[in-house]
Amino acid sequence: MASHVLGATVVHAAKQTKTPATTIERVFKKWMEKESPRLQTECIQAASQREGLVIGIDDFAIRKGHTYNTGLYDLRGNTLLDVIPGRTVSELRAYYQEHPELFTLEPVAVVMDLARCYHTFITEVYPRAIRIADRFHVNRYVTKTLQNVRKSVQSTLSSRARKQLKQHFRVLGKRNEDLADQERELLKDLLHYSHLLRDVYEWKEAFIQWYDCSSSFAYAKQGFIRWCRQGEKINHAAVQSCLKTMEN
């Protein structure tokens, strides 16, 4: 009966088996109490034996703005290794001390966001691992900056222009090469409203190109310096704040 819930919902499984949903839920939870520890042990053992192990670590909200946990992943094995209560350095340290099997992992790299607590913690527990700032999280700083500039520009425009810019803000955030023909025409109208917005949009696109085209460390370093200099010429507090984070 519990297997019917995998990949479905309790309600769906109840209809398929013609069993009360409360019964399905009770049976499934009881089954998971036995199955979860077994699967977790298998995943950690597989990760400990994996050559070229790459771990991912990231927080997720239980109650946004209040309670967070941390997920630990085997990225090449596509498995969740563990869920750690909390996300502070002290909480992570305490959990690892209680679960020594996690110390047996020997990752060659750990992928994470830019949170200082994760970089500090990973340096302590996996000192030989390369720390990689995940592209999604890094790129989000730039796209968020673009939207902050868009909002400040928006407030200075006429009601018609303000409405158009607000309604189509997602067009600004998309990669230029992924835009449809109609979106490209719309983008021209949006960028026509402000030289500042155009400069920040081009700066955002240059960052994407830097990620895509950096074929070596030396080339990436030169490109990053060039991108920072491009941003330094943009007179807006959001851009300068983003640059400070990137340089750190």
DOFI-946872 format. One record per residue: y, z, x of N, C-alpha, C in turn; residue in one letter; residue number from 0. Coordinates in nm, 3 decimals. Example, Ala and Ser with C-alpha at 12.3 -4.5 7.8 and 13.67 -1.06 7.14 Angstrom:
DOFI-946872
> n_py;n_pz;n_px;ca_py;ca_pz;ca_px;c_py;c_pz;c_px;aa;i
> -0.569;0.780;1.319;-0.450;0.780;1.230;-0.330;0.780;1.320;a;0 $
> -0.225;0.708;1.285;-0.106;0.714;1.367;0.003;0.787;1.290;s;1 $
END
This chain:
DOFI-946872
> n_py;n_pz;n_px;ca_py;ca_pz;ca_px;c_py;c_pz;c_px;aa;i
> -0.121;0.000;0.082;0.000;0.000;0.000;0.126;0.000;0.086;m;0 $
> 0.125;0.079;0.195;0.243;0.088;0.281;0.278;-0.045;0.343;a;1 $
> 0.178;-0.127;0.371;0.202;-0.256;0.436;0.283;-0.350;0.348;s;2 $
> 0.281;-0.329;0.214;0.355;-0.414;0.124;0.506;-0.396;0.141;h;3 $
> 0.548;-0.281;0.197;0.691;-0.253;0.211;0.748;-0.321;0.335;v;4 $
> 0.662;-0.347;0.435;0.709;-0.410;0.558;0.770;-0.546;0.528;l;5 $
> 0.893;-0.566;0.568;0.962;-0.692;0.545;1.010;-0.709;0.402;g;6 $
> 0.998;-0.604;0.321;1.043;-0.612;0.182;1.119;-0.484;0.148;a;7 $
> 1.129;-0.452;0.022;1.192;-0.328;-0.024;1.091;-0.248;-0.105;t;8 $
> 1.123;-0.122;-0.124;1.036;-0.037;-0.205;1.024;-0.092;-0.347;v;9 $
> 1.138;-0.137;-0.401;1.138;-0.190;-0.539;1.049;-0.314;-0.548;v;10 $
> 1.061;-0.405;-0.449;0.980;-0.526;-0.449;0.831;-0.491;-0.439;h;11 $
> 0.799;-0.397;-0.347;0.659;-0.357;-0.329;0.604;-0.293;-0.455;a;12 $
> 0.687;-0.217;-0.525;0.644;-0.152;-0.648;0.607;-0.256;-0.754;a;13 $
> 0.686;-0.363;-0.762;0.657;-0.470;-0.859;0.529;-0.543;-0.822;k;14 $
> 0.512;-0.569;-0.691;0.395;-0.643;-0.646;0.266;-0.565;-0.668;q;15 $
> 0.271;-0.435;-0.649;0.150;-0.352;-0.661;0.138;-0.284;-0.796;t;16 $
> 0.243;-0.301;-0.880;0.248;-0.236;-1.012;0.228;-0.085;-0.998;k;17 $
> 0.306;-0.031;-0.903;0.301;0.112;-0.873;0.442;0.168;-0.883;t;18 $
> 0.459;0.294;-0.930;0.594;0.353;-0.936;0.661;0.350;-0.798;p;19 $
> 0.791;0.320;-0.798;0.866;0.311;-0.672;0.863;0.443;-0.595;a;20 $
> 0.866;0.554;-0.667;0.863;0.685;-0.601;0.732;0.706;-0.525;t;21 $
> 0.624;0.656;-0.581;0.494;0.667;-0.514;0.490;0.580;-0.389;t;22 $
> 0.540;0.457;-0.402;0.546;0.365;-0.288;0.627;0.428;-0.175;i;23 $
> 0.741;0.485;-0.210;0.829;0.544;-0.108;0.761;0.663;-0.039;e;24 $
> 0.693;0.747;-0.117;0.625;0.865;-0.061;0.513;0.822;0.034;r;25 $
> 0.433;0.725;-0.008;0.322;0.677;0.075;0.374;0.613;0.203;v;26 $
> 0.482;0.534;0.190;0.537;0.464;0.306;0.593;0.564;0.409;f;27 $
> 0.665;0.664;0.363;0.722;0.763;0.455;0.612;0.840;0.528;k;28 $
> 0.505;0.873;0.455;0.394;0.945;0.516;0.326;0.858;0.622;k;29 $
> 0.313;0.729;0.590;0.252;0.635;0.685;0.340;0.620;0.810;w;30 $
> 0.472;0.615;0.789;0.566;0.597;0.900;0.567;0.718;0.993;m;31 $
> 0.543;0.837;0.938;0.539;0.958;1.021;0.431;0.949;1.129;e;32 $
> 0.321;0.880;1.096;0.212;0.862;1.193;0.232;0.736;1.277;k;33 $
> 0.282;0.631;1.214;0.290;0.502;1.281;0.405;0.493;1.381;e;34 $
> 0.519;0.553;1.349;0.637;0.541;1.436;0.614;0.594;1.577;s;35 $
> 0.559;0.717;1.594;0.535;0.766;1.730;0.439;0.676;1.810;p;36 $
> 0.338;0.622;1.742;0.243;0.535;1.811;0.311;0.407;1.860;r;37 $
> 0.391;0.346;1.773;0.460;0.224;1.810;0.562;0.248;1.920;l;38 $
> 0.632;0.362;1.910;0.732;0.393;2.011;0.667;0.411;2.148;q;39 $
> 0.554;0.479;2.152;0.482;0.499;2.278;0.439;0.366;2.337;t;40 $
> 0.389;0.277;2.253;0.347;0.144;2.298;0.465;0.067;2.356;e;41 $
> 0.581;0.073;2.289;0.699;-0.001;2.334;0.750;0.050;2.468;c;42 $
> 0.752;0.184;2.484;0.800;0.242;2.609;0.703;0.210;2.723;i;43 $
> 0.573;0.215;2.696;0.474;0.180;2.799;0.488;0.034;2.841;q;44 $
> 0.508;-0.054;2.743;0.524;-0.196;2.773;0.651;-0.219;2.855;a;45 $
> 0.757;-0.147;2.821;0.884;-0.161;2.895;0.870;-0.109;3.037;a;46 $
> 0.797;0.001;3.055;0.780;0.059;3.189;0.701;-0.033;3.281;s;47 $
> 0.620;-0.121;3.223;0.538;-0.213;3.302;0.600;-0.353;3.312;q;48 $
> 0.714;-0.373;3.245;0.773;-0.506;3.241;0.846;-0.538;3.372;r;49 $
> 0.816;-0.652;3.429;0.886;-0.696;3.549;1.021;-0.755;3.507;e;50 $
> 1.126;-0.713;3.574;1.259;-0.761;3.537;1.307;-0.702;3.405;g;51 $
> 1.279;-0.575;3.383;1.318;-0.508;3.259;1.471;-0.506;3.245;l;52 $
> 1.518;-0.546;3.128;1.661;-0.539;3.096;1.675;-0.452;2.971;v;53 $
> 1.751;-0.346;2.984;1.771;-0.252;2.873;1.908;-0.276;2.809;i;54 $
> 1.914;-0.258;2.679;2.041;-0.260;2.608;2.068;-0.122;2.550;g;55 $
> 2.192;-0.079;2.555;2.228;0.052;2.499;2.357;0.034;2.418;i;56 $
> 2.356;0.083;2.295;2.473;0.065;2.209;2.471;0.170;2.099;d;57 $
> 2.589;0.209;2.054;2.595;0.307;1.946;2.601;0.237;1.811;d;58 $
> 2.566;0.309;1.707;2.578;0.259;1.571;2.612;0.376;1.480;f;59 $
> 2.685;0.344;1.375;2.737;0.449;1.287;2.635;0.494;1.185;a;60 $
> 2.620;0.625;1.173;2.547;0.685;1.062;2.646;0.710;0.949;i;61 $
> 2.763;0.761;0.988;2.876;0.774;0.898;2.999;0.733;0.978;r;62 $
> 3.051;0.615;0.949;3.154;0.556;1.033;3.274;0.648;1.048;k;63 $
> 3.313;0.667;1.174;3.426;0.755;1.203;3.388;0.899;1.220;g;64 $
> 3.260;0.934;1.193;3.218;1.073;1.199;3.091;1.092;1.281;h;65 $
> 2.984;1.022;1.245;2.854;1.045;1.307;2.798;0.915;1.364;t;66 $
> 2.758;0.921;1.492;2.703;0.803;1.559;2.575;0.839;1.633;y;67 $
> 2.484;0.745;1.640;2.365;0.756;1.724;2.366;0.642;1.824;n;68 $
> 2.274;0.650;1.920;2.266;0.548;2.024;2.129;0.483;2.023;t;69 $
> 2.126;0.351;2.021;2.000;0.277;2.028;1.972;0.234;2.171;g;70 $
> 1.845;0.245;2.210;1.799;0.203;2.343;1.698;0.091;2.322;l;71 $
> 1.721;-0.026;2.384;1.643;-0.145;2.353;1.582;-0.209;2.479;y;72 $
> 1.464;-0.264;2.462;1.403;-0.352;2.563;1.441;-0.493;2.521;d;73 $
> 1.541;-0.551;2.587;1.597;-0.679;2.541;1.502;-0.795;2.559;l;74 $
> 1.421;-0.793;2.665;1.327;-0.902;2.686;1.201;-0.886;2.601;r;75 $
> 1.172;-0.764;2.564;1.057;-0.740;2.478;1.094;-0.741;2.331;g;76 $
> 1.225;-0.748;2.303;1.275;-0.749;2.164;1.227;-0.628;2.085;n;77 $
> 1.231;-0.510;2.150;1.185;-0.389;2.083;1.288;-0.277;2.095;t;78 $
> 1.287;-0.191;1.994;1.369;-0.069;1.996;1.287;0.040;2.063;l;79 $
> 1.338;0.093;2.174;1.264;0.195;2.248;1.286;0.335;2.192;l;80 $
> 1.410;0.364;2.152;1.437;0.499;2.103;1.573;0.501;2.033;d;81 $
> 1.590;0.603;1.950;1.719;0.631;1.888;1.761;0.770;1.934;v;82 $
> 1.875;0.777;2.001;1.924;0.903;2.058;2.032;0.959;1.967;i;83 $
> 2.016;1.084;1.922;2.119;1.144;1.837;2.250;1.160;1.916;p;84 $
> 2.359;1.105;1.864;2.488;1.117;1.930;2.514;1.004;2.027;g;85 $
> 2.631;1.011;2.092;2.667;0.906;2.187;2.751;0.958;2.305;r;86 $
> 2.773;1.088;2.312;2.849;1.142;2.425;2.757;1.156;2.546;t;87 $
> 2.817;1.169;2.664;2.738;1.183;2.786;2.649;1.306;2.780;v;88 $
> 2.703;1.416;2.730;2.625;1.540;2.723;2.506;1.526;2.628;s;89 $
> 2.526;1.456;2.516;2.416;1.434;2.421;2.309;1.343;2.481;e;90 $
> 2.351;1.240;2.552;2.256;1.149;2.616;2.177;1.220;2.725;l;91 $
> 2.244;1.301;2.807;2.177;1.376;2.914;2.073;1.472;2.856;r;92 $
> 2.113;1.544;2.751;2.022;1.642;2.690;1.897;1.574;2.635;a;93 $
> 1.915;1.458;2.571;1.800;1.388;2.513;1.705;1.339;2.621;y;94 $
> 1.758;1.286;2.729;1.674;1.237;2.837;1.594;1.350;2.901;y;95 $
> 1.654;1.466;2.913;1.583;1.581;2.970;1.464;1.622;2.883;q;96 $
> 1.479;1.601;2.753;1.371;1.635;2.660;1.267;1.524;2.651;e;97 $
> 1.297;1.406;2.702;1.206;1.292;2.695;1.192;1.229;2.834;h;98 $
> 1.118;1.294;2.922;1.106;1.247;3.061;1.044;1.108;3.074;p;99 $
> 0.973;1.062;2.971;0.912;0.929;2.979;1.018;0.819;2.994;e;100 $
> 1.141;0.846;2.948;1.247;0.747;2.960;1.292;0.730;3.106;l;101 $
> 1.270;0.834;3.187;1.305;0.824;3.329;1.208;0.734;3.405;f;102 $
> 1.092;0.704;3.346;0.996;0.618;3.416;1.037;0.471;3.410;t;103 $
> 1.130;0.440;3.322;1.176;0.302;3.312;1.255;0.264;3.438;l;104 $
> 1.237;0.141;3.484;1.307;0.094;3.603;1.376;-0.040;3.574;e;105 $
> 1.482;-0.036;3.496;1.549;-0.161;3.459;1.623;-0.224;3.577;p;106 $
> 1.622;-0.356;3.581;1.702;-0.426;3.683;1.846;-0.438;3.635;v;107 $
> 1.865;-0.428;3.504;2.000;-0.437;3.447;2.005;-0.362;3.315;a;108 $
> 2.124;-0.314;3.282;2.148;-0.249;3.153;2.272;-0.313;3.090;v;109 $
> 2.256;-0.360;2.968;2.365;-0.428;2.896;2.428;-0.328;2.799;v;110 $
> 2.562;-0.322;2.800;2.631;-0.223;2.716;2.772;-0.272;2.685;m;111 $
> 2.846;-0.192;2.607;2.986;-0.226;2.584;3.071;-0.165;2.695;d;112 $
> 3.201;-0.154;2.672;3.289;-0.105;2.778;3.312;0.046;2.774;l;113 $
> 3.240;0.117;2.687;3.259;0.261;2.676;3.226;0.330;2.809;a;114 $
> 3.319;0.411;2.857;3.303;0.477;2.987;3.181;0.569;2.988;r;115 $
> 3.151;0.634;2.874;3.040;0.730;2.870;2.907;0.662;2.904;c;116 $
> 2.886;0.539;2.855;2.761;0.468;2.884;2.753;0.428;3.031;y;117 $
> 2.863;0.382;3.085;2.862;0.343;3.227;2.836;0.463;3.317;h;118 $
> 2.895;0.577;3.281;2.872;0.700;3.358;2.727;0.742;3.349;t;119 $
> 2.673;0.741;3.228;2.535;0.787;3.206;2.434;0.696;3.274;f;120 $
> 2.449;0.566;3.259;2.354;0.472;3.319;2.357;0.480;3.471;i;121 $
> 2.474;0.503;3.528;2.484;0.520;3.673;2.401;0.639;3.720;t;122 $
> 2.395;0.742;3.636;2.319;0.863;3.671;2.168;0.842;3.659;e;123 $
> 2.124;0.784;3.548;1.979;0.778;3.521;1.911;0.654;3.578;v;124 $
> 1.986;0.543;3.590;1.929;0.420;3.646;2.025;0.366;3.753;y;125 $
> 2.039;0.438;3.864;2.141;0.403;3.964;2.124;0.266;4.028;p;126 $
> 2.002;0.212;4.027;1.979;0.082;4.091;1.999;-0.036;3.996;r;127 $
> 2.021;-0.006;3.868;2.037;-0.112;3.769;2.178;-0.171;3.773;a;128 $
> 2.186;-0.302;3.755;2.315;-0.368;3.740;2.367;-0.337;3.600;i;129 $
> 2.492;-0.298;3.591;2.553;-0.271;3.461;2.628;-0.396;3.414;r;130 $
> 2.591;-0.444;3.295;2.649;-0.567;3.241;2.727;-0.535;3.114;i;131 $
> 2.855;-0.572;3.114;2.936;-0.558;2.993;2.901;-0.672;2.899;a;132 $
> 2.848;-0.639;2.784;2.802;-0.738;2.688;2.916;-0.830;2.644;d;133 $
> 2.888;-0.959;2.644;2.993;-1.057;2.614;3.054;-1.036;2.476;r;134 $
> 2.974;-1.004;2.379;3.025;-0.985;2.243;3.134;-0.879;2.241;f;135 $
> 3.105;-0.764;2.306;3.201;-0.654;2.305;3.326;-0.687;2.386;h;136 $
> 3.307;-0.753;2.499;3.422;-0.789;2.583;3.510;-0.891;2.511;v;137 $
> 3.448;-0.993;2.456;3.523;-1.097;2.387;3.597;-1.042;2.265;n;138 $
> 3.541;-0.938;2.206;3.604;-0.879;2.088;3.741;-0.820;2.120;r;139 $
> 3.758;-0.769;2.243;3.889;-0.717;2.282;3.994;-0.827;2.277;y;140 $
> 3.957;-0.947;2.320;4.051;-1.058;2.323;4.081;-1.110;2.183;v;141 $
> 3.977;-1.128;2.102;3.999;-1.179;1.966;4.074;-1.077;1.880;t;142 $
> 4.050;-0.948;1.905;4.124;-0.845;1.832;4.271;-0.848;1.872;k;143 $
> 4.298;-0.873;2.000;4.435;-0.884;2.047;4.505;-1.001;1.979;t;144 $
> 4.434;-1.115;1.969;4.490;-1.233;1.901;4.528;-1.199;1.758;l;145 $
> 4.441;-1.125;1.688;4.469;-1.091;1.548;4.584;-0.991;1.537;q;146 $
> 4.597;-0.903;1.635;4.711;-0.810;1.635;4.843;-0.885;1.652;n;147 $
> 4.842;-0.985;1.740;4.962;-1.068;1.758;4.989;-1.147;1.630;v;148 $
> 4.883;-1.200;1.572;4.897;-1.274;1.446;4.964;-1.189;1.339;r;149 $
> 4.926;-1.063;1.329;4.985;-0.974;1.228;5.133;-0.949;1.256;k;150 $
> 5.168;-0.933;1.383;5.308;-0.908;1.416;5.394;-1.032;1.390;s;151 $
> 5.339;-1.150;1.418;5.409;-1.275;1.389;5.420;-1.295;1.238;v;152 $
> 5.313;-1.265;1.170;5.305;-1.283;1.026;5.418;-1.211;0.953;q;153 $
> 5.451;-1.092;1.002;5.553;-1.009;0.934;5.693;-1.068;0.945;s;154 $
> 5.712;-1.165;1.034;5.845;-1.225;1.053;5.862;-1.355;0.977;t;155 $
> 5.757;-1.403;0.911;5.759;-1.535;0.849;5.799;-1.530;0.701;l;156 $
> 5.822;-1.646;0.646;5.848;-1.657;0.502;5.723;-1.620;0.425;s;157 $
> 5.737;-1.594;0.298;5.623;-1.549;0.217;5.512;-1.654;0.214;s;158 $
> 5.549;-1.784;0.207;5.449;-1.890;0.203;5.372;-1.897;0.335;r;159 $
> 5.445;-1.895;0.447;5.381;-1.901;0.578;5.298;-1.775;0.605;a;160 $
> 5.352;-1.662;0.563;5.280;-1.536;0.581;5.148;-1.538;0.506;r;161 $
> 5.149;-1.589;0.386;5.028;-1.596;0.305;4.926;-1.690;0.369;k;162 $
> 4.972;-1.805;0.420;4.880;-1.901;0.481;4.817;-1.844;0.607;q;163 $
> 4.896;-1.778;0.689;4.845;-1.721;0.813;4.745;-1.610;0.785;l;164 $
> 4.774;-1.529;0.685;4.684;-1.420;0.649;4.554;-1.472;0.588;k;165 $
> 4.565;-1.573;0.507;4.448;-1.628;0.436;4.350;-1.696;0.531;q;166 $
> 4.402;-1.755;0.639;4.318;-1.835;0.728;4.307;-1.774;0.868;h;167 $
> 4.312;-1.642;0.877;4.308;-1.576;1.007;4.178;-1.603;1.082;f;168 $
> 4.070;-1.629;1.010;3.941;-1.654;1.076;3.942;-1.783;1.157;r;169 $
> 4.023;-1.879;1.117;4.032;-2.005;1.191;4.080;-1.979;1.333;v;170 $
> 4.172;-1.885;1.349;4.224;-1.851;1.482;4.115;-1.790;1.570;l;171 $
> 4.027;-1.713;1.509;3.925;-1.643;1.586;3.808;-1.729;1.629;g;172 $
> 3.785;-1.841;1.560;3.671;-1.928;1.593;3.695;-2.003;1.723;k;173 $
> 3.586;-2.033;1.791;3.596;-2.119;1.909;3.651;-2.255;1.867;r;174 $
> 3.740;-2.309;1.946;3.803;-2.436;1.910;3.701;-2.547;1.892;n;175 $
> 3.599;-2.548;1.976;3.499;-2.655;1.969;3.411;-2.645;1.845;e;176 $
> 3.412;-2.529;1.779;3.330;-2.512;1.658;3.407;-2.541;1.529;d;177 $
> 3.534;-2.575;1.541;3.615;-2.600;1.422;3.580;-2.735;1.359;l;178 $
> 3.577;-2.737;1.228;3.561;-2.862;1.154;3.694;-2.937;1.157;a;179 $
> 3.692;-3.065;1.123;3.814;-3.147;1.126;3.924;-3.087;1.040;d;180 $
> 3.887;-3.040;0.923;3.986;-2.982;0.832;4.044;-2.854;0.892;q;181 $
> 3.961;-2.777;0.960;4.009;-2.654;1.023;4.102;-2.684;1.140;e;182 $
> 4.077;-2.792;1.211;4.164;-2.831;1.322;4.304;-2.864;1.273;r;183 $
> 4.311;-2.934;1.162;4.441;-2.966;1.104;4.512;-2.839;1.057;e;184 $
> 4.436;-2.750;1.000;4.493;-2.623;0.955;4.542;-2.541;1.074;l;185 $
> 4.465;-2.543;1.183;4.503;-2.469;1.304;4.638;-2.516;1.357;l;186 $
> 4.661;-2.646;1.356;4.789;-2.700;1.401;4.904;-2.641;1.321;k;187 $
> 4.884;-2.630;1.190;4.989;-2.571;1.104;5.012;-2.424;1.138;d;188 $
> 4.904;-2.351;1.160;4.916;-2.207;1.188;4.988;-2.183;1.321;l;189 $
> 4.952;-2.259;1.423;5.011;-2.239;1.555;5.155;-2.290;1.560;l;190 $
> 5.191;-2.376;1.466;5.328;-2.428;1.461;5.428;-2.319;1.423;h;191 $
> 5.379;-2.212;1.362;5.469;-2.106;1.316;5.529;-2.025;1.431;y;192 $
> 5.460;-2.022;1.546;5.505;-1.931;1.653;5.456;-1.977;1.791;s;193 $
> 5.550;-1.987;1.885;5.513;-2.019;2.023;5.429;-1.906;2.082;h;194 $
> 5.462;-1.783;2.044;5.387;-1.667;2.093;5.242;-1.674;2.048;l;195 $
> 5.221;-1.704;1.920;5.086;-1.713;1.867;5.009;-1.826;1.935;l;196 $
> 5.077;-1.938;1.963;5.012;-2.049;2.032;4.969;-2.009;2.173;r;197 $
> 5.057;-1.936;2.243;5.026;-1.892;2.379;4.904;-1.799;2.381;d;198 $
> 4.899;-1.707;2.284;4.788;-1.611;2.280;4.658;-1.681;2.240;v;199 $
> 4.669;-1.780;2.149;4.551;-1.857;2.111;4.495;-1.932;2.232;y;200 $
> 4.580;-1.996;2.310;4.537;-2.069;2.429;4.478;-1.973;2.532;e;201 $
> 4.533;-1.854;2.540;4.483;-1.750;2.630;4.343;-1.707;2.587;w;202 $
> 4.323;-1.694;2.456;4.189;-1.661;2.402;4.088;-1.769;2.434;k;203 $
> 4.126;-1.894;2.416;4.036;-2.005;2.445;4.005;-2.015;2.595;e;204 $
> 4.102;-1.982;2.679;4.080;-1.983;2.824;3.977;-1.878;2.863;a;205 $
> 3.975;-1.767;2.790;3.877;-1.662;2.819;3.736;-1.709;2.785;f;206 $
> 3.721;-1.777;2.674;3.591;-1.833;2.635;3.544;-1.935;2.738;i;207 $
> 3.635;-2.020;2.782;3.602;-2.120;2.883;3.562;-2.054;3.014;q;208 $
> 3.631;-1.945;3.049;3.597;-1.871;3.171;3.453;-1.821;3.166;w;209 $
> 3.413;-1.766;3.053;3.275;-1.719;3.035;3.175;-1.834;3.047;y;210 $
> 3.206;-1.945;2.982;3.112;-2.057;2.977;3.098;-2.130;3.110;d;211 $
> 3.205;-2.134;3.188;3.208;-2.223;3.304;3.205;-2.152;3.439;c;212 $
> 3.189;-2.020;3.441;3.184;-1.948;3.568;3.043;-1.956;3.624;s;213 $
> 3.023;-2.048;3.716;2.889;-2.075;3.770;2.851;-1.987;3.887;s;214 $
> 2.947;-1.912;3.942;2.918;-1.824;4.055;3.014;-1.706;4.051;s;215 $
> 2.983;-1.603;4.129;3.070;-1.485;4.132;3.209;-1.521;4.184;f;216 $
> 3.214;-1.600;4.292;3.342;-1.636;4.352;3.428;-1.714;4.254;a;217 $
> 3.365;-1.809;4.185;3.438;-1.890;4.088;3.484;-1.803;3.971;y;218 $
> 3.398;-1.711;3.928;3.432;-1.622;3.816;3.550;-1.532;3.854;a;219 $
> 3.550;-1.482;3.976;3.657;-1.392;4.020;3.791;-1.465;4.021;k;220 $
> 3.791;-1.586;4.076;3.914;-1.665;4.080;3.963;-1.696;3.938;q;221 $
> 3.867;-1.733;3.852;3.903;-1.764;3.715;3.957;-1.645;3.639;g;222 $
> 3.902;-1.527;3.667;3.948;-1.406;3.600;4.091;-1.373;3.642;f;223 $
> 4.118;-1.384;3.769;4.253;-1.358;3.819;4.352;-1.456;3.756;i;224 $
> 4.311;-1.582;3.746;4.396;-1.685;3.685;4.422;-1.652;3.538;r;225 $
> 4.317;-1.605;3.468;4.331;-1.571;3.326;4.424;-1.451;3.309;w;226 $
> 4.412;-1.351;3.396;4.500;-1.234;3.390;4.645;-1.274;3.411;c;227 $
> 4.669;-1.361;3.505;4.806;-1.408;3.532;4.862;-1.483;3.412;r;228 $
> 4.776;-1.559;3.345;4.818;-1.629;3.224;4.862;-1.529;3.119;q;229 $
> 4.786;-1.418;3.105;4.821;-1.316;3.007;4.945;-1.237;3.044;g;230 $
> 4.968;-1.218;3.174;5.086;-1.142;3.218;5.216;-1.210;3.179;e;231 $
> 5.212;-1.340;3.156;5.332;-1.414;3.118;5.362;-1.402;2.969;k;232 $
> 5.268;-1.343;2.894;5.286;-1.329;2.749;5.349;-1.193;2.720;i;233 $
> 5.466;-1.195;2.666;5.542;-1.072;2.643;5.505;-1.010;2.507;n;234 $
> 5.392;-0.941;2.507;5.350;-0.870;2.385;5.266;-0.750;2.425;h;235 $
> 5.292;-0.636;2.363;5.225;-0.511;2.400;5.074;-0.518;2.383;a;236 $
> 5.026;-0.586;2.280;4.881;-0.594;2.255;4.811;-0.670;2.367;a;237 $
> 4.876;-0.776;2.416;4.817;-0.854;2.525;4.814;-0.772;2.654;v;238 $
> 4.922;-0.701;2.683;4.928;-0.620;2.805;4.827;-0.505;2.800;q;239 $
> 4.806;-0.448;2.683;4.707;-0.342;2.667;4.567;-0.396;2.691;s;240 $
> 4.539;-0.515;2.638;4.408;-0.579;2.657;4.385;-0.608;2.805;c;241 $
> 4.487;-0.657;2.874;4.475;-0.687;3.016;4.443;-0.562;3.097;l;242 $
> 4.504;-0.451;3.060;4.479;-0.326;3.131;4.333;-0.284;3.117;k;243 $
> 4.278;-0.298;2.995;4.137;-0.267;2.972;4.048;-0.359;3.054;t;244 $
> 4.077;-0.488;3.055;3.996;-0.585;3.128;3.999;-0.558;3.277;m;245 $
> 4.115;-0.528;3.330;4.126;-0.503;3.474;4.051;-0.375;3.513;e;246 $
> 4.057;-0.274;3.426;3.981;-0.150;3.452;3.832;-0.178;3.456;n;247 $
END
